[in-house]
Amino acid sequence: MEYDYREAMKLSNQLCFPLYAAARNVTALYTPWLKPLGLTYTQYIVFLVLWEKDGVSVSQIGERLCLDNGTLSPLLKKMEQAGYIERRRSSADDRVVVITLTEQGRALQEKAKDIPLHVAGCLHLPPEKAQTLYALLYELLGNQNQ
């Protein structure tokens, strides 16, 4: 079968479009619960990393979230100005900046604890399909990082 670029160039045949549109839609579901906390979605996922393990380097956060330093640095600066985190140079290597939560940053977890439940309730996706989608997306992410 010969390659038909006209067929390949249809939006309906692009994997990128439903991934992009679904990501935007799912991310937007967080807004009603993040806005009262004064957080953006990107700040929220940084908090998820820090609530899981406090005291990690900027590069570790970037690797975990697939974010570059150009995106992460201004975000972390705002979070520090808001009193949620502290940025300190590592005593072992002064090129490494370590991020730690403040008491205010740790306390925010309690305020945000129900966000995953709220968002899951908005997805209208049976748990088994959600698990399959989760596995496929992480498989795709893993394949891209090889």
BELTA-V819755 format. One record per residue. RES is the residue in one small letter. SS is DSSP state (helix for helix, strand for strand, loop for the rest). OMEGA is omega in degrees with one decimal (* if undefined). BURIAL is + if it has 16 or more other ideal C-beta (glycine too) atoms within 10 Angstrom, else -. Layout:
<<RES & SS & OMEGA & BURIAL> <RES & SS & OMEGA & BURIAL>>
This chain:
<<m & loop & -176.9 & -> <e & loop & 178.1 & -> <y & loop & 179.1 & -> <d & loop & -176.6 & -> <y & helix & 180.0 & -> <r & helix & 178.0 & -> <e & helix & -179.7 & -> <a & helix & -176.5 & -> <m & loop & 176.9 & -> <k & loop & 179.1 & -> <l & helix & -178.5 & -> <s & helix & 178.8 & -> <n & helix & -178.2 & -> <q & loop & 174.5 & -> <l & helix & -176.2 & -> <c & helix & -174.5 & -> <f & helix & 179.2 & -> <p & helix & 175.4 & -> <l & helix & 179.4 & -> <y & helix & -176.4 & -> <a & helix & 179.0 & -> <a & helix & 178.8 & -> <a & helix & 178.2 & -> <r & helix & -178.8 & -> <n & helix & -179.8 & -> <v & helix & 178.4 & -> <t & helix & 179.5 & +> <a & helix & 178.3 & -> <l & helix & -178.7 & +> <y & loop & -172.3 & +> <t & helix & -178.1 & -> <p & helix & -179.8 & -> <w & helix & 179.4 & +> <l & helix & -176.0 & +> <k & helix & 178.1 & -> <p & helix & 177.3 & -> <l & helix & -179.3 & -> <g & loop & -176.5 & -> <l & loop & 168.3 & +> <t & loop & 177.9 & +> <y & helix & -178.1 & -> <t & helix & 175.1 & -> <q & helix & 179.6 & +> <y & helix & -178.3 & +> <i & helix & 172.5 & +> <v & helix & 177.0 & +> <f & helix & 178.8 & +> <l & helix & 177.9 & -> <v & helix & -176.8 & +> <l & helix & 176.9 & +> <w & helix & 177.4 & -> <e & helix & 179.4 & -> <k & loop & -179.6 & -> <d & loop & 175.8 & -> <g & loop & 179.3 & -> <v & strand & -178.7 & +> <s & strand & 176.4 & -> <v & helix & -179.0 & +> <s & helix & 176.9 & -> <q & helix & 177.1 & -> <i & helix & 179.4 & +> <g & helix & 178.5 & +> <e & helix & -177.5 & -> <r & helix & -175.3 & -> <l & helix & -177.7 & +> <c & loop & 179.0 & -> <l & loop & 177.8 & +> <d & loop & -178.9 & -> <n & helix & 179.5 & -> <g & helix & 176.8 & -> <t & helix & -172.8 & -> <l & helix & -175.3 & +> <s & helix & 178.9 & -> <p & helix & 178.2 & -> <l & helix & 179.2 & +> <l & helix & 177.4 & +> <k & helix & 177.9 & -> <k & helix & 179.3 & -> <m & helix & 176.9 & +> <e & helix & 178.7 & -> <q & helix & 178.3 & -> <a & loop & 177.3 & -> <g & loop & -177.2 & -> <y & loop & -176.2 & +> <i & strand & 170.5 & +> <e & strand & 176.5 & -> <r & strand & 179.5 & -> <r & strand & 174.2 & -> <r & strand & 178.2 & -> <s & loop & 177.3 & -> <s & loop & 179.8 & -> <a & loop & -177.2 & -> <d & loop & -174.2 & -> <d & loop & 173.5 & -> <r & loop & -176.6 & -> <v & loop & 176.5 & -> <v & strand & -178.8 & +> <v & strand & -179.0 & +> <i & strand & 176.1 & +> <t & strand & 177.8 & -> <l & strand & 170.2 & +> <t & loop & 175.3 & -> <e & helix & 179.2 & -> <q & helix & 178.3 & -> <g & helix & 177.1 & +> <r & helix & -179.3 & -> <a & helix & -179.3 & -> <l & helix & 179.8 & +> <q & helix & 178.7 & -> <e & helix & 179.8 & -> <k & helix & -175.4 & -> <a & helix & -169.2 & +> <k & loop & -176.9 & -> <d & loop & -178.0 & -> <i & helix & 179.4 & +> <p & helix & 178.1 & -> <l & helix & 179.3 & -> <h & helix & -177.3 & -> <v & helix & 178.7 & -> <a & helix & 178.6 & -> <g & helix & -179.9 & -> <c & helix & -173.5 & -> <l & helix & 179.4 & -> <h & loop & -179.7 & -> <l & loop & 179.2 & -> <p & loop & -176.4 & -> <p & helix & -178.6 & -> <e & helix & 176.9 & -> <k & helix & 177.4 & -> <a & helix & 178.6 & -> <q & helix & 177.9 & -> <t & helix & 178.7 & -> <l & helix & 178.2 & -> <y & helix & -178.8 & -> <a & helix & 179.9 & -> <l & helix & -180.0 & -> <l & helix & 177.8 & -> <y & helix & 173.7 & -> <e & helix & 178.0 & -> <l & helix & 177.3 & -> <l & helix & 179.1 & -> <g & helix & 178.7 & -> <n & helix & -179.1 & -> <q & helix & -176.4 & -> <n & loop & -179.1 & -> <q & loop & * & ->>
